[in-house]
Amino acid sequence: MRLLHLLNRLKWDSKYDFSKVRIWYEDRAGGEMACLKGEEIVSIGEKFLETSRGYIPVHRIRKIEYEGKVLWNSVSSS
């Protein structure tokens, strides 16, 4: 499943609770992995996630979890 399609489904489909989503991304400042909670996301754009902290480029997302289960990761999606 494509990354943006999955994020939008998790956010807008009533079967899911977006607060249970965790998004792991490569932090540009430190080069380390950082975690973003679903409730921190303000909007999902084609190239960026707008968050309460700022903007995260979509290409930096490495993994998406829902209730602790990995739904998407950059290695298996290629």
CYANA upper distance limits for C-alpha pairs under 8 A (distance plus 0.5 A):
  1 MET  CA      5 HIS  CA      7.47
  1 MET  CA      6 LEU  CA      6.95
  1 MET  CA     72 TRP  CA      8.32
  1 MET  CA     77 SER  CA      8.18
  2 ARG  CA      6 LEU  CA      6.66
  2 ARG  CA     77 SER  CA      8.35
  3 LEU  CA      7 LEU  CA      6.77
  3 LEU  CA     72 TRP  CA      7.87
  4 LEU  CA      8 ASN  CA      6.61
  4 LEU  CA     44 ILE  CA      8.23
  4 LEU  CA     46 GLU  CA      7.79
  5 HIS  CA      9 ARG  CA      6.59
  6 LEU  CA     10 LEU  CA      6.65
  7 LEU  CA     11 LYS  CA      6.65
  7 LEU  CA     44 ILE  CA      8.15
  8 ASN  CA     12 TRP  CA      6.41
  8 ASN  CA     13 ASP  CA      8.39
  8 ASN  CA     44 ILE  CA      7.76
  9 ARG  CA     13 ASP  CA      5.76
 10 LEU  CA     16 TYR  CA      6.16
 10 LEU  CA     17 ASP  CA      7.77
 10 LEU  CA     18 PHE  CA      6.46
 10 LEU  CA     21 VAL  CA      8.30
 11 LYS  CA     16 TYR  CA      7.72
 11 LYS  CA     17 ASP  CA      7.96
 11 LYS  CA     18 PHE  CA      5.80
 12 TRP  CA     16 TYR  CA      8.38
 17 ASP  CA     21 VAL  CA      8.08
 18 PHE  CA     38 GLY  CA      5.72
 18 PHE  CA     39 GLU  CA      7.07
 19 SER  CA     37 LYS  CA      7.10
 19 SER  CA     38 GLY  CA      5.25
 19 SER  CA     39 GLU  CA      5.54
 20 LYS  CA     37 LYS  CA      7.96
 20 LYS  CA     38 GLY  CA      7.04
 20 LYS  CA     66 TYR  CA      6.19
 20 LYS  CA     67 GLU  CA      5.98
 21 VAL  CA     37 LYS  CA      6.47
 21 VAL  CA     38 GLY  CA      5.35
 21 VAL  CA     64 ILE  CA      7.61
 21 VAL  CA     65 GLU  CA      6.20
 21 VAL  CA     66 TYR  CA      5.16
 21 VAL  CA     67 GLU  CA      7.20
 22 ARG  CA     35 CYS  CA      6.97
 22 ARG  CA     36 LEU  CA      6.19
 22 ARG  CA     37 LYS  CA      5.30
 22 ARG  CA     38 GLY  CA      6.49
 22 ARG  CA     64 ILE  CA      6.36
 22 ARG  CA     65 GLU  CA      5.62
 22 ARG  CA     66 TYR  CA      6.95
 22 ARG  CA     68 GLY  CA      8.47
 23 ILE  CA     35 CYS  CA      6.09
 23 ILE  CA     36 LEU  CA      5.52
 23 ILE  CA     37 LYS  CA      6.89
 23 ILE  CA     38 GLY  CA      7.85
 23 ILE  CA     61 ILE  CA      7.54
 23 ILE  CA     62 ARG  CA      8.24
 23 ILE  CA     63 LYS  CA      6.43
 23 ILE  CA     64 ILE  CA      5.18
 23 ILE  CA     65 GLU  CA      6.95
 24 TRP  CA     33 MET  CA      6.89
 24 TRP  CA     34 ALA  CA      6.10
 24 TRP  CA     35 CYS  CA      5.06
 24 TRP  CA     36 LEU  CA      6.84
 24 TRP  CA     61 ILE  CA      6.50
 24 TRP  CA     62 ARG  CA      6.14
 24 TRP  CA     63 LYS  CA      5.53
 24 TRP  CA     64 ILE  CA      6.80
 25 TYR  CA     33 MET  CA      6.00
 25 TYR  CA     34 ALA  CA      5.96
 25 TYR  CA     35 CYS  CA      6.97
 25 TYR  CA     36 LEU  CA      8.33
 25 TYR  CA     60 ARG  CA      5.82
 25 TYR  CA     61 ILE  CA      4.64
 25 TYR  CA     62 ARG  CA      5.60
 25 TYR  CA     63 LYS  CA      7.39
 26 GLU  CA     31 GLY  CA      6.54
 26 GLU  CA     32 GLU  CA      6.16
 26 GLU  CA     33 MET  CA      5.12
 26 GLU  CA     34 ALA  CA      6.72
 26 GLU  CA     60 ARG  CA      5.77
 26 GLU  CA     61 ILE  CA      6.99
 26 GLU  CA     62 ARG  CA      7.43
 27 ASP  CA     31 GLY  CA      5.65
 27 ASP  CA     32 GLU  CA      5.93
 27 ASP  CA     33 MET  CA      6.28
 27 ASP  CA     34 ALA  CA      6.43
 27 ASP  CA     60 ARG  CA      8.11
 28 ARG  CA     32 GLU  CA      8.13
 36 LEU  CA     40 GLU  CA      7.27
 37 LYS  CA     41 ILE  CA      7.88
 40 GLU  CA     51 THR  CA      5.90
 40 GLU  CA     52 SER  CA      5.91
 40 GLU  CA     53 ARG  CA      8.26
 41 ILE  CA     49 LEU  CA      7.26
 41 ILE  CA     50 GLU  CA      6.45
 41 ILE  CA     51 THR  CA      4.82
 41 ILE  CA     52 SER  CA      7.02
 42 VAL  CA     49 LEU  CA      8.08
 42 VAL  CA     50 GLU  CA      5.84
 42 VAL  CA     51 THR  CA      5.57
 42 VAL  CA     52 SER  CA      7.15
 43 SER  CA     49 LEU  CA      6.51
 43 SER  CA     50 GLU  CA      5.61
 43 SER  CA     51 THR  CA      7.55
 44 ILE  CA     48 PHE  CA      7.17
 44 ILE  CA     49 LEU  CA      5.32
 44 ILE  CA     50 GLU  CA      6.91
 45 GLY  CA     49 LEU  CA      6.21
 45 GLY  CA     50 GLU  CA      7.94
 46 GLU  CA     58 VAL  CA      8.14
 47 LYS  CA     57 PRO  CA      6.37
 47 LYS  CA     58 VAL  CA      5.82
 47 LYS  CA     59 HIS  CA      8.05
 48 PHE  CA     55 TYR  CA      6.61
 48 PHE  CA     56 ILE  CA      5.90
 48 PHE  CA     57 PRO  CA      4.88
 48 PHE  CA     58 VAL  CA      5.61
 49 LEU  CA     55 TYR  CA      6.11
 49 LEU  CA     56 ILE  CA      5.61
 49 LEU  CA     57 PRO  CA      6.90
 49 LEU  CA     58 VAL  CA      7.02
 50 GLU  CA     54 GLY  CA      6.52
 50 GLU  CA     55 TYR  CA      5.18
 50 GLU  CA     56 ILE  CA      7.09
 51 THR  CA     55 TYR  CA      6.36
 51 THR  CA     56 ILE  CA      7.91
 56 ILE  CA     60 ARG  CA      7.73
 57 PRO  CA     61 ILE  CA      7.98
 61 ILE  CA     74 SER  CA      7.96
 62 ARG  CA     73 ASN  CA      5.95
 62 ARG  CA     74 SER  CA      5.48
 62 ARG  CA     75 VAL  CA      8.45
 63 LYS  CA     70 VAL  CA      7.62
 63 LYS  CA     71 LEU  CA      8.25
 63 LYS  CA     72 TRP  CA      6.06
 63 LYS  CA     73 ASN  CA      4.61
 63 LYS  CA     74 SER  CA      6.80
 64 ILE  CA     70 VAL  CA      6.43
 64 ILE  CA     71 LEU  CA      6.24
 64 ILE  CA     72 TRP  CA      5.66
 64 ILE  CA     73 ASN  CA      6.85
 65 GLU  CA     69 LYS  CA      5.65
 65 GLU  CA     70 VAL  CA      4.83
 65 GLU  CA     71 LEU  CA      6.01
 65 GLU  CA     72 TRP  CA      7.63
 66 TYR  CA     70 VAL  CA      7.05
 66 TYR  CA     71 LEU  CA      7.26
 72 TRP  CA     76 SER  CA      7.84
 72 TRP  CA     77 SER  CA      7.38
 73 ASN  CA     77 SER  CA      6.65
 74 SER  CA     78 SER  CA      7.17
